[in-house]
Amino acid sequence: MSRDPIIAAGCLVTRQGAKGTEVLLVHRPRYGDWSLPKGKVDAGEHVTEAAIREVHEETGLLVALRRPLPLQTYKVEGVPKHVHYWRAILIDETPFTPNKEVDKIRWLTIDKAVARITRPDDAALVKLADDPAGTPFVVLRHANAMKRVDWPGDDVDRPLDASGEQQALGLVPRLSAYGIQRVHSSAARRCSDTVRPYSLEIGAPLASEPALTEQGFHDDSDLALERARELLMDTWRGAEPVVLCGHRPYLPRLVDFLVDQCPGVPSAEPWEHPLPHTVPTASMTVLHVHQDEHTGQPVTVALEHHTH
């Protein structure tokens, strides 16, 4: 009888040292190996949250996710195991305390980390540590809202339903995983209420965007797209991760437009966005943008899509 795959998540954590980029490796006494920090995803936990949690539990470090790395797949006692990895930057560093999972950690240059790490597939990931990590720009669809037919007032004032309120709370750790610092939303209540819990959590103002309501986009799509472009440009210039919450009907077009503004999504890992009617509530697309060192222009170094 086949068993469900094991899902795990982890990070390639980097920092700048005296001799260049340094990579964090952990030693696991149970296996006697050196690896990247990772672990199984708990029931009901999103992979992005698991990646942050595992790094903190194993090392005590607080990190923020950047570009995703190639999925690692192998078998453990005949059961497929899928490990999702992200580049991650260091947010806060505290003295390491050995624990039952990890008894030693090391910050090593890329070459030394490649030589020290146990699994060849992990070594291949370490070699990506000097590639641009990008800065996250999150395009988010609002959470579940009351049905239009059940709401007697103006559509722009339509609130979240009970399940949508729970989705909004669930987005707090997911947005926190990327270290989002600026919160923007369509002026519609269902959008602002989706990201308000996160803005309150981090103490950041919630910026309202009238041009990005459904009606605003319908009336002047050029104005709406230009406003989204301005926010994207602010992201890569200031290296400040941003979330923009909007509406299902225009999100695929908006994402296509933003990618056109920052071309460069790796052809080896194409992202196919869902059709407009299949964009789930509380789902998000993350563009990781970076300033090209040769042209000085913004490029998209990775693109990922997560459902709630």
N, C-alpha and C positions, 0 to 999 in steps of 0.2 A: 504494500500500500504506500503510495507516494506521500511525502510530507511537504507542507508548504515551505517555500524558500525562507531562509533566514534573512531578515532585513537589518542592516547595520548602517551606521553613519559615523563619519570622522572628519578630521581636518589635517591639512598640511599647514601648520602654523609657522609663520616666518617673522623675523625681525631683522633689523639692520645692526650688524656687529662691526667690530673694528676692521675685520677682513672681508666685509661684504655681507651678503644675505646669509642668515643663519636659519636652520630648520630645527624644529623641536622633534626629538625622538623620545620614546618611552621604552623602558625595559620591563617586560612582564615575567615575573619569576615563575608563574605557572607553566609558561611555555619556554622560558629561557631564551626569548628572542627580543630583538629591537624592532620597533614598528612605529607607525604613526598612531596617535591617540584615536581610538574608535571604540564602538560598542553597539550592542543590539538596541533596536528601537523598541521602546516600551509600548504596550497596548494603548491605542488611542493617541499616541504621540506622533507628531510630524517629524519627518527625517531632519529637517532643518533644526528643530528644537533638540533632537537627540544628539546631533553633531556638537552643538554648543555644550549641552549637559555633559557629554562624555569627556570632552576636553577638561571641563572644570572638575569633574569627579576624579579623573585620573591624575591631574596635574595641579589643580588649584588655580589655574589661569582663566581669566575672562577674555574671550576672543569674539570677533565679529566676522561673519562669513563674507567672502568675496566670490570670485568666479568659481563655478562648479568644475570639477575635474572628471576625467573618464571613470565611468562605473567599473568597479572591480568585481568580477564574478568567479567564484571557485566553489569547490565542494568540501563540506565538512561532514565526515562520516557518511558520505553518499548523498547528503542534502545540499542543494544549491544555496550558496550564500551570496547576497548582493550587498556590496558596501558602497554607499554614496559618500563621496569626498568633496570638500570644498577647500580652496585656498582660504586662509583665515589670517587676520591681523591681530596683533596683541593689543588688548584694551587695558588690562591691569595685570601686573605681575606680583605675586606674593611668594614668599619662601616655600619651597616644595616640602611636603610632608609625605613620606612613604606610606603606602596603603596596601590593601590586600590585592589590588589589581596591578599596581605599578610600584616598584621599589626604587627606581632610578629614572631621572630624566637627563637629557643632554641637549644643549644648543650647539649644533655643529654646522660648519660651512657645508655647502652643497656637496662638494667632492667627498668630504669626510663622512657626511650622512649617507651618501650612496654606498660608500665602502662599509659602513657599519650596519646599515639596515639589513634585515634577514631575508625578506621576500623580494625576489626580482621585480615583481609587479609594483611593489611599494617603492623600490628604487627608481622605477620609471616615473612615478609621480613626483618624487623628490627632484628629479631633473627639471621639472616644470616650475620650480620655485622662483626662478628669475624672470619668468614670463609676466606680463602685466596682469595684475590682479583685478583691475577695474574698480569702479565705484558704483554701487547698486542704485538703480532708478526703478522703483517698483510701481507698476501700473496695476491697480487693484479694482476689481468689481465690487460694488457694495454688497452687503449681506442681505439675507432674506428680508423682504419688506411686505407690508400689508398689500393684498391684491388691490389693483386699481379699482375694481368694481365695488370693493368693500370700503373704499375711502371716500367720504363725502366732500372733502375739501380740495384745494388746489394740489395738483400732482407733486409740485415741488416740496410740499409740506408732508408728503406721505411718509410715515415712520416705519421703522423696522418692526417686524413681529417678534414674538418671544424667541423663536429659533434664531432669528437674525441677531438679536441681542446677545445670545450665547456665542454665535459666530464672531461677533465683534470682540468679545472678551478673548476668544480663542486666537484672534489675530495678534494679540499683544505680544506673546512670546515669539511668534513667527516673524513679526516685523523687528522685534528686538534682536533676533538672531543676526540680522543684517546691520544692526547698529543704526537704524534709520534716525536721522536727526531733524529732518524738516517734514512737516505734515501738511499736505494740500488736498483739497476736496472740492468736488462739484458743490455748488451752493445748495443743492437739494438735500433735504433733511436726512434721507436714507443713506446718503453718502457720508455726510459729516458725522452722523451717529455711528457709522461703521468704524471710523478712525479716531473718534473722540476718546475712547478708553486708552488708546495708545498715546495720544497726545498728552493726556492727563498723567499717564504713567511716567513719561519722560520729562514732563514739565515744559513742553514745547507748545507754542501757539498753533492753533488750527487755522490755516489760511483758506478762506473761502474763494472759490473760482466760479463766478457767475457765467463765464463764457463756456464752461464745461458741464452745465446742466444739459439734459436731453434737448430741451427747447432751445437753449443757447447754441448748441452744436447744430441743430436743425436750421436755425435762423442765419448763422454765419459760421460755417465750418472752418473757413480760413482763419478767422480770428481765434477759434478754439484751438486749432492745430498750432498756430503760432504761439499761443500761450503755453501749450505743452512743450513746444520746442525751447522756449525761453527757460523753462524749468529744467529741462534736460541739459541745456548749456551751462546753467548754474551748477548742476551736479558735477560735471567733469572739471569745470574751472575751479570750483571751491573744494572738490573732493568731499562733499557733504551728501551722504545718502538721503534720498528723497522718496516719499510715497505720494502717489497721486491717485485718489479714489474717484472713479467715474462710473459710466453706465454701459450696459451690455451692447446696445445697438451700435455704438461707434468705436468700441474698444479695439476690434481687429484693425479697423482703418487707422486708428491712432497709433497702434503699435507698428504697423507697416510704415507709417509716415516717420516715426521716430527712428526706426532702423535705417530708413533712407537718409536721414540726417546724419547718422553715425554709422556708415557702412562698415562691414568687416566681420560679420558673424561667420565663424569657422564653417566652411562647407562640409567638413567631416561630421559635424553635429548640427544638421539643420533643425530649425524649430518650425513646426507646422502649427500655427494657431488654429483653434477650433473655429467652426462657423459661428456667426453671431448668435444664433439661437441656442448654441450649446456651451457658451461661456458660463460656467457655474457661478453661483453667488459666492462671494468671499474668495474667489480664485485670484491668483496674481501672476503677472509676468514680470520677470526681473531682467532688465538690461544692465549689463556690466560695462560701463563706458570708461574710456581711457584716452588720454592725449597722445597721439602718435608722435614718437620722438623725432621722426624725420620731417613730417609735414606740419606738425603743430596742431593738426585738426583732430576732432573727436572721432573715435572708432568704437564699435561694439566688439568687445573681446569675448563675450559669452552671452547667451540668452537662455533663460529657463522659465518653465511654467509649472505652477503648483496649484492644485485644487485644494479645497478646504478639507 
